[in-house]
């Protein structure tokens, strides 16, 4: 039987259970592909799940296709979601709703001290916001995790493996090479806003132990993957950078990806566009246009997704390690579900974390990835 639950903001939520339970795991953005995939994995593990979103009909349809104990909750906007989190204090809140630089701080305030939290963010603004709450999370006995997906895990895991029982390195470079199948359709507002709002921030790297500006796509590097193919990556303003600097304490850190242009012409244009996007009307216009942009379904561009960590120590020793996975989107859902499950079962450390610092390197195998070490 379906039940109606008031969402605290003048709307109703249709739930598969009688009441909202404090042991539930809430998946915000539960009608999206990643939200549905995370919920499916959690429900299959016999955990109580509630999908949260704005559209009651889409939520009901998404929940109907999932196994186990799955309820739904409608909330018109971010403040409504935050209000219900404060009121009901679910065990874990899984945030799949971007732009994370905007949603993470508001939802974290709602979560602490009553709920643990994780998100899929991979930008340095959101990562800083989450990791900056370490003391508050520890004091509350809660676990908060950022970057619970292919990014940050793909580069954090091989880096942490290389650093084990070794001195502080002189320099670190991590590279993300995602491969995922795309379903046709429009980009959507959340992803478009994530991209548009990140551009004015520009890129970053660590030099001399301090975070400094670096052009998006700068510091390009071309190298061979373990499968023999070659890729080119460029710097980008990511959670990978924050995680790599945090894990290594190296005075020089670069985080790069195949997802940004590395050509000189395009790199020269990005700094000119960024300041315009700080102006609200331009930002809204760009977000709307990008959100409506159609794209065709595409298979994965390569068989595997890869994360690479290259470490140089003061004695001149250089080592490279890799993480190999299949579809990056599938790995993201598996990582988020695995971390959320461990938090719910009390098997994750309190405090603010990236994925490996929260639950350890066993997460890679649990989520379906593989580490290739020297």
C-alpha positions in Angstrom: 0.0 0.0 0.0 1.2 3.5 -0.8 1.1 6.2 1.9 1.2 9.9 1.8 3.8 11.8 3.8 3.8 15.6 4.2 7.2 16.9 3.1 7.3 19.9 5.4 7.0 22.4 2.5 3.4 22.1 1.5 3.8 19.1 -0.7 3.2 15.4 -0.3 5.5 12.5 -0.5 4.3 9.0 -1.6 6.1 6.4 0.5 6.2 2.6 0.4 6.4 2.5 4.2 4.2 3.8 6.9 6.6 6.4 8.3 10.0 7.8 7.6 12.5 5.7 9.6 15.8 7.0 11.1 17.7 4.0 9.8 16.9 4.9 6.2 19.3 5.8 3.5 18.0 8.8 1.5 19.1 9.1 -2.2 18.6 12.7 -3.3 18.1 13.0 -7.0 16.5 9.5 -7.0 15.0 9.7 -10.5 18.4 10.2 -12.3 20.4 7.3 -13.7 23.0 7.4 -11.0 20.5 7.9 -8.2 18.4 4.9 -9.4 21.5 2.7 -9.8 22.7 3.6 -6.2 19.3 2.9 -4.8 19.1 -0.4 -6.6 22.4 -1.6 -5.1 21.4 -0.4 -1.6 18.0 -2.0 -1.8 19.5 -5.3 -3.1 21.7 -5.3 0.0 18.4 -5.2 2.1 18.9 -1.7 3.3 15.9 0.6 3.7 16.0 3.2 0.9 14.0 6.4 0.2 14.2 8.2 -3.1 14.0 12.0 -2.8 13.2 14.3 -5.6 10.9 17.0 -7.0 8.5 14.9 -9.3 6.2 12.5 -7.4 5.2 10.6 -10.5 8.8 10.0 -11.6 9.8 9.0 -8.1 7.0 6.5 -7.9 8.0 5.0 -11.3 11.6 4.8 -10.2 10.7 3.1 -6.9 8.4 0.6 -8.6 11.4 -0.9 -10.5 13.6 -1.4 -7.4 13.8 -4.4 -5.1 13.4 -4.4 -1.3 12.2 -1.6 1.0 12.1 1.6 -1.2 10.0 4.6 -0.3 9.8 8.0 -1.9 9.7 11.6 -0.7 8.9 14.7 -2.8 10.6 18.0 -2.0 10.2 21.0 -4.2 13.7 22.3 -3.9 16.9 22.2 -1.9 15.5 24.1 1.2 12.6 21.6 1.4 15.1 18.7 1.2 17.2 20.2 3.9 14.2 20.8 6.1 13.1 17.2 5.9 16.6 16.0 6.7 16.6 18.1 9.9 13.2 16.8 10.9 13.7 13.1 10.2 17.5 12.6 10.6 17.9 9.6 8.2 20.9 7.4 8.9 22.7 8.4 5.6 22.0 11.1 3.0 23.4 10.3 -0.5 23.5 13.5 -2.5 23.6 13.1 -6.3 22.3 16.6 -7.0 24.6 19.1 -8.6 26.1 21.7 -8.7 27.7 20.2 -5.6 29.5 23.5 -4.7 26.0 24.8 -4.0 24.1 21.8 -2.7 26.8 20.2 -0.5 27.2 23.1 2.1 23.4 23.5 2.5 22.8 19.7 2.9 25.7 19.2 5.2 24.3 21.9 7.6 21.1 20.0 7.6 22.7 16.6 8.2 25.0 17.4 11.1 24.6 16.3 13.8 21.7 13.9 13.0 22.8 12.2 9.7 25.8 11.0 7.9 26.4 12.3 4.4 28.1 11.5 1.1 28.1 13.0 -2.3 29.5 12.3 -5.8 31.2 15.7 -6.1 34.5 16.0 -8.0 35.2 19.8 -7.8 37.6 21.4 -5.4 35.0 23.9 -4.1 32.7 21.2 -2.9 35.6 19.0 -1.7 36.9 21.9 0.4 33.4 22.5 1.9 33.0 18.9 2.9 36.5 18.2 4.2 36.5 21.5 6.1 33.9 20.0 8.4 36.1 17.2 9.8 36.1 18.4 13.4 32.3 19.0 13.5 31.7 15.6 12.0 34.0 13.9 14.5 32.4 15.7 17.4 29.0 14.6 16.1 30.1 11.0 15.6 29.0 11.2 11.9 30.8 10.3 8.7 30.8 12.7 5.7 32.4 11.7 2.4 32.9 13.6 -0.8 33.9 12.3 -4.2 32.2 8.9 -3.7 32.5 7.8 -7.3 34.9 7.2 -10.1 36.3 10.6 -9.3 37.8 10.8 -6.6 38.4 7.1 -6.1 40.1 6.4 -9.5 43.1 8.5 -8.6 43.0 8.4 -4.8 43.3 4.6 -4.6 46.4 4.1 -6.8 48.0 7.1 -5.1 47.4 5.8 -1.6 48.7 2.4 -2.6 51.9 3.9 -3.8 52.4 6.0 -0.7 52.1 3.1 1.8 55.1 3.0 4.1 57.0 5.6 2.0 58.3 9.1 2.9 56.5 12.3 1.7 57.0 12.5 -2.0 58.4 15.5 -3.9 55.7 15.6 -6.6 52.5 13.9 -7.5 50.4 13.8 -10.6 47.1 12.1 -10.9 45.2 11.5 -14.1 41.5 10.5 -14.7 40.5 8.8 -17.9 36.8 8.0 -17.6 35.0 5.9 -20.2 31.2 5.7 -19.9 28.3 4.9 -22.2 25.9 7.9 -22.8 22.2 7.6 -23.2 20.7 10.1 -25.7 18.8 13.2 -24.5 19.5 16.6 -23.1 22.3 17.3 -20.6 20.0 18.5 -17.8 20.1 21.4 -15.5 22.1 19.9 -12.7 25.0 18.9 -14.8 24.9 22.0 -16.9 25.0 24.2 -13.8 27.9 22.2 -12.4 29.9 22.9 -15.6 28.9 26.6 -15.9 29.6 27.4 -12.3 33.0 25.7 -12.3 34.4 27.7 -15.2 34.7 31.1 -13.3 36.8 29.3 -10.7 39.5 28.3 -13.2 42.0 25.6 -12.6 44.3 24.9 -9.6 47.5 23.0 -8.8 49.7 22.8 -5.8 53.1 24.4 -6.0 55.5 25.0 -3.2 53.0 23.5 -0.8 50.3 26.1 -1.7 47.3 25.9 -4.1 47.9 28.2 -7.0 46.0 29.0 -10.2 46.5 26.8 -13.3 44.6 27.2 -16.5 42.0 24.6 -17.3 43.7 22.1 -19.7 47.2 23.4 -18.8 50.2 21.1 -18.0 49.1 18.7 -20.8 50.7 15.2 -20.7 50.5 12.4 -23.3 51.1 8.9 -22.1 50.4 5.3 -22.8 47.7 3.3 -20.9 48.3 -0.2 -19.8 46.2 -1.5 -22.7 48.6 0.2 -25.2 46.4 3.1 -26.3 47.5 6.7 -25.8 45.7 9.7 -24.2 46.4 13.3 -23.4 45.3 14.9 -20.1 45.2 18.5 -18.8 44.8 20.1 -15.4 41.4 20.7 -14.1 39.8 22.1 -10.9 38.9 18.9 -9.3 38.3 17.0 -6.1 41.1 14.7 -7.3 43.5 17.6 -6.6 42.2 18.1 -3.1 42.3 14.3 -2.3 45.8 13.9 -3.8 47.2 16.9 -1.8 45.6 15.6 1.4 46.8 12.1 1.0 50.4 12.9 0.0 51.3 16.2 1.6 53.5 16.7 -1.5 54.7 20.2 -2.2 53.8 19.8 -5.9 50.5 18.2 -7.1 48.7 18.3 -10.4 45.3 16.6 -11.1 44.4 16.1 -14.8 41.8 14.5 -16.9 41.0 13.6 -20.5 37.7 15.6 -20.1 39.1 19.1 -20.7 40.6 20.5 -23.9 44.4 20.8 -24.0 44.8 22.8 -27.2 46.4 26.2 -26.8 43.6 28.1 -28.6 40.8 26.7 -26.5 42.8 27.1 -23.3 43.3 30.8 -24.2 39.5 31.3 -24.5 38.4 29.7 -21.2 39.8 32.5 -19.0 37.9 35.1 -21.1 34.6 33.3 -20.7 34.9 32.6 -17.0 34.5 36.2 -15.7 31.3 36.6 -17.8 29.8 33.7 -16.1 30.1 35.4 -12.7 27.4 37.7 -13.9 24.1 36.1 -12.9 22.1 36.7 -16.2 24.9 35.3 -18.3 25.3 32.4 -16.0 21.6 31.6 -16.1 21.5 31.9 -19.9 24.5 29.7 -20.4 23.1 27.1 -18.0 19.7 27.0 -19.8 21.3 26.6 -23.2 23.7 24.0 -22.1 21.0 22.0 -20.2 18.8 21.9 -23.3 21.7 20.8 -25.6 20.8 17.4 -27.1 23.3 14.6 -27.6 23.1 11.2 -29.1 23.5 7.9 -27.3 27.1 6.7 -27.5 28.9 3.5 -26.4 32.0 3.7 -24.2 34.9 5.3 -26.1 37.3 2.7 -24.7 37.0 -0.7 -23.1 38.2 0.5 -19.7 38.2 3.5 -17.5 41.5 4.4 -15.8 42.9 6.3 -13.0 46.7 7.0 -12.8 49.0 8.1 -10.1 52.6 9.1 -10.7 54.8 9.8 -7.7 58.3 11.1 -7.5 60.2 10.9 -4.2 63.1 13.2 -3.1 65.7 10.5 -4.0 64.6 10.6 -7.6 62.6 7.3 -7.5 59.5 7.5 -9.7 56.6 5.0 -9.6 53.2 4.8 -11.4 50.1 2.9 -10.4 46.7 2.5 -12.0 43.1 1.8 -11.2 41.2 -0.1 -13.9 37.4 -0.3 -14.1 34.7 -0.7 -16.7 32.0 1.9 -17.2 32.9 5.0 -15.0 29.2 5.6 -14.3 28.7 2.1 -13.1 31.7 2.4 -10.9 30.4 5.6 -9.4 27.1 4.0 -8.4 29.0 1.0 -6.9 31.4 3.2 -4.9 28.6 5.4 -3.5 26.5 2.4 -2.6 29.4 0.6 -1.0 30.5 3.6 1.1 26.9 4.4 2.1 26.3 0.8 3.1 29.4 0.8 5.3 28.4 4.0 6.9 25.0 2.7 7.7 26.5 -0.5 9.2 28.9 1.5 11.4 32.0 0.4 9.4 33.3 3.8 8.4 35.3 6.3 10.5 33.6 9.4 11.8 34.9 12.7 10.3 35.1 14.2 6.9 36.7 12.0 4.2 37.4 11.1 0.6 36.4 7.5 -0.2 39.6 5.6 0.6 40.3 7.6 3.8 36.8 6.7 4.9 36.8 2.9 4.3 40.2 1.8 2.9 41.5 0.3 -0.3 39.2 -2.7 -0.1 36.6 -0.4 -1.5 38.2 -0.8 -5.0 37.6 -4.5 -5.2 34.1 -4.2 -3.6 33.1 -1.6 -6.2 34.4 -3.7 -9.2 37.7 -2.0 -9.8 41.2 -3.3 -9.9 44.5 -1.8 -8.8 47.6 -2.3 -11.0 50.7 -1.7 -8.9 54.4 -1.7 -9.9 
